[in-house]
Every structure is written in C-alpha cells, then in structure tokens.
C-alpha cells in the first residue's frame, strides 16, 4: 500500500488547472489571430502566472480537520471559544462527520 499523501492538495490542483486552461486559451487566441508561436507562448505564460495568482486569491483555503469532522466559519470560532473557556479540547457542540469511513478493513 502507498502511505504517502497526494502530491498536490485539491485546492492547488484546481488553481493550477484553471491557470493552465487560461494560458491555453490566451495562447491559442493569440496564435489564431496572427501572432507568432513565440508571442503565443509568452502570452500564455504571462496569463498562467496572472491567473494562478488571481485564483489563489479568490478560492478560499479551508484546512481539513484532523479528527475527520468538518466545521464551517462561525461554528469553528464558536467551538474554539467554548473549548478555550472550558479549558478542554473535548467537543462541546455536536459535529457532523465530514465523509463516510471506508468499510474495508485495513491490514
């Protein structure tokens, strides 16, 4: 079995995919409208860099919880405040499972 994690996270993969699609579109449009191959590559590279920076800014990053539960926004802040006030790390509000656990038994 492979115990290593993924090479890229899901958010990073989406940001880079959108960057590649933007670069391909800009490069193809440049070439199609009479630009040279060098022009198309330069425009594609510049649009890739700009679009990755843009999508990195607008796509929100939410770290996955380590305990298998997922909370959003104010619920996370509220839980953290309650835990800090009580001095414990035990959850004091109900959480819902983030994803289904595999029914397969691992050896």
N, C-alpha and C positions, 0 to 999 in steps of 0.2 A: 504494500500500500504506500501511497505517496502522502507523507505527513506535512509536506510543505504547503504553505498557503498560496493563493493566487499571485501571479506576477504583478498585476495591477488591480486596484480596487474597482468596484463597479462605477463609481463616480469618475475616476480617472479615465477609465475606458470610454465612457460616454463623452467626456470633454475632448479626448483625443480623436474619437470617431467624428464628432461634429467638426473639429478642426480639419481633419483630412477631407471630409466632404466639402467644406467651404473652400479649401485650397484647390481641390479638383475642379469644382465649379468655376472658380475665378480663373484658373489656368486654362481650362477648356474654352471659356468665353473669350479670353484674351487671344488665344491661338485662332479661334474660329473667326474673329473679327479682323484678322490680318496681321496679328503680331507674330514675331518670330518665336521659335521654340525657347530661346533664352529669355525673351520677355515673359512668356507664359510661365516658365519655371520661377523666375523672380517674383512675379505677381502671386503665384501660388504659394511660394514660401512666405512672403510677407503677409498674405491673408491667413495662412496657417497660424503664424505667430500671433497675429492680432485676434483671431477668433478663439484660440486657446486661452489667451488672457481674458477675453470677454466672457466666454462660457465658464471659465474658472471663477469669475466674479459673480455671475448671476445664478449658478447652480449651487444650492446650499449644501454644505457639508454637515452630515449628522453621523457622528461615530456610532458604530454598532455597540450595544451594551455587552458586557462580558458575561452576564448571567442569563442570556437568552431572552430577556424581556425588553420591550421597546416602549419608551415613553416619548411624548412629543411636547415641545415648548414649555408652557407654564406648568404642566404636570411634573416635568423633570425638576424645575425650580422649586415647586411646592414640596416634592418628595425630599429633595436635598435639604430644604429649610427645616422640615419636620424632623428628619434624621439628625440634623445638627442640634436642634433644640432638645431632642430626647437623648442625645449622646450615644445613639446606637446606629448600626448600619442595617438593622432589620427593617424590611419594608413595612410601612405603617398604612399605606393605601394599597388597594388591590392592583395588581399589574396583570396584563394580558400577555400570553405567550406571543413572541414575535413570529415564530414559524413552527411548523409541525416538526416534531422529532422523528428521526428515522426509526422505523420499526425493525430494521435489520440489526441483528446482534453482531457486534464487532468482536473479533477475536483478539 
